[in-house]
Amino acid sequence: MIHPSYVDLMNVVNKGVEEGEEPVISSRYSIVMATSKRARQIIAGDEPMVKVKDKQKPLSIAVEEMNQDTLRILTDEEKAKLEESAEEAEETESTEE
């Protein structure tokens, strides 16, 4: 059996969700998509957010990041807010120059 399991990862990602709220992740597919996206970022040169074991593959690193709760999956609303904040910061920065 592979550790951590999908259920374990879903529990880590959804641990801050209150009773009655919609979970951040509700399917195995979402776990696979999130970890594969993070693995591609690592391959592209992003630094791992966890201690890497010798010869550990990018997907294994991404799964470990999710299991240790260092990888955060954003909802569409959270992503939009972050993008908006980044745009505002860029505008402020360009007007100060």
C-alpha positions as CSV (number, residue, x, y, z in Angstrom):
1,M,0.0,0.0,0.0
2,I,1.2,3.5,-0.8
3,H,1.6,5.9,2.1
4,P,0.1,8.4,2.6
5,S,-3.2,7.2,1.2
6,Y,-5.6,9.4,-0.7
7,V,-7.8,9.5,2.3
8,D,-4.9,10.6,4.5
9,L,-4.1,13.4,2.0
10,M,-7.7,14.5,1.8
11,N,-7.9,14.7,5.6
12,V,-4.7,16.9,5.7
13,V,-6.0,19.2,3.0
14,N,-9.5,19.5,4.5
15,K,-8.6,19.7,8.2
16,G,-9.5,23.4,8.6
17,V,-13.0,22.9,7.0
18,E,-15.9,23.4,9.4
19,E,-18.8,21.0,9.6
20,G,-21.3,21.8,6.9
21,E,-18.7,23.7,4.7
22,E,-17.7,22.4,1.4
23,P,-14.3,20.6,1.5
24,V,-11.4,22.0,-0.4
25,I,-10.8,18.6,-1.9
26,S,-13.5,16.1,-2.4
27,S,-12.0,13.6,-4.8
28,R,-8.9,11.6,-5.6
29,Y,-8.7,13.4,-8.9
30,S,-8.2,16.7,-7.2
31,I,-5.3,15.2,-5.2
32,V,-3.7,13.8,-8.3
33,M,-4.1,17.2,-10.2
34,A,-2.7,19.2,-7.3
35,T,0.4,17.0,-6.7
36,S,1.1,16.6,-10.4
37,K,1.0,20.4,-10.9
38,R,3.3,20.9,-8.0
39,A,5.7,18.2,-9.3
40,R,5.9,20.1,-12.6
41,Q,6.7,23.3,-10.7
42,I,9.6,21.4,-8.9
43,I,10.8,20.0,-12.3
44,A,10.8,23.6,-13.6
45,G,13.1,24.7,-10.8
46,D,10.9,25.6,-7.8
47,E,12.6,24.7,-4.5
48,P,10.9,21.9,-2.5
49,M,9.2,23.0,0.7
50,V,10.2,19.8,2.6
51,K,13.5,18.0,3.2
52,V,14.3,15.9,0.1
53,K,15.5,12.4,0.5
54,D,18.3,11.0,-1.8
55,K,17.0,10.5,-5.3
56,Q,13.4,11.4,-4.4
57,K,11.2,12.0,-7.5
58,P,9.3,15.3,-8.0
59,L,5.9,13.7,-7.5
60,S,7.0,12.0,-4.3
61,I,8.2,15.4,-3.1
62,A,4.9,17.0,-4.0
63,V,3.0,14.2,-2.1
64,E,5.2,14.7,0.9
65,E,4.6,18.5,0.8
66,M,0.9,17.9,0.8
67,N,1.1,15.4,3.6
68,Q,3.2,17.8,5.7
69,D,0.6,20.5,5.0
70,T,3.2,22.8,3.4
71,L,1.4,22.7,0.0
72,R,-1.8,24.7,0.0
73,I,-4.6,24.1,-2.5
74,L,-6.5,27.3,-3.2
75,T,-10.2,27.6,-4.0
76,D,-11.1,29.6,-7.1
77,E,-12.1,32.5,-4.8
78,E,-8.8,32.5,-3.0
79,K,-6.9,32.3,-6.2
80,A,-8.8,35.3,-7.6
81,K,-8.1,37.3,-4.4
82,L,-4.4,36.5,-4.6
83,E,-4.2,37.5,-8.2
84,E,-6.0,40.8,-7.5
85,S,-3.7,41.6,-4.6
86,A,-0.7,40.9,-6.8
87,E,-2.0,43.2,-9.5
88,E,-2.6,45.9,-7.0
89,A,0.9,45.5,-5.6
90,E,2.3,45.8,-9.1
91,E,0.3,48.9,-9.8
92,T,1.5,50.5,-6.5
93,E,5.0,49.6,-7.3
94,S,4.9,51.0,-10.8
95,T,3.4,54.3,-9.6
96,E,6.1,54.7,-7.0
97,E,8.9,54.6,-9.6
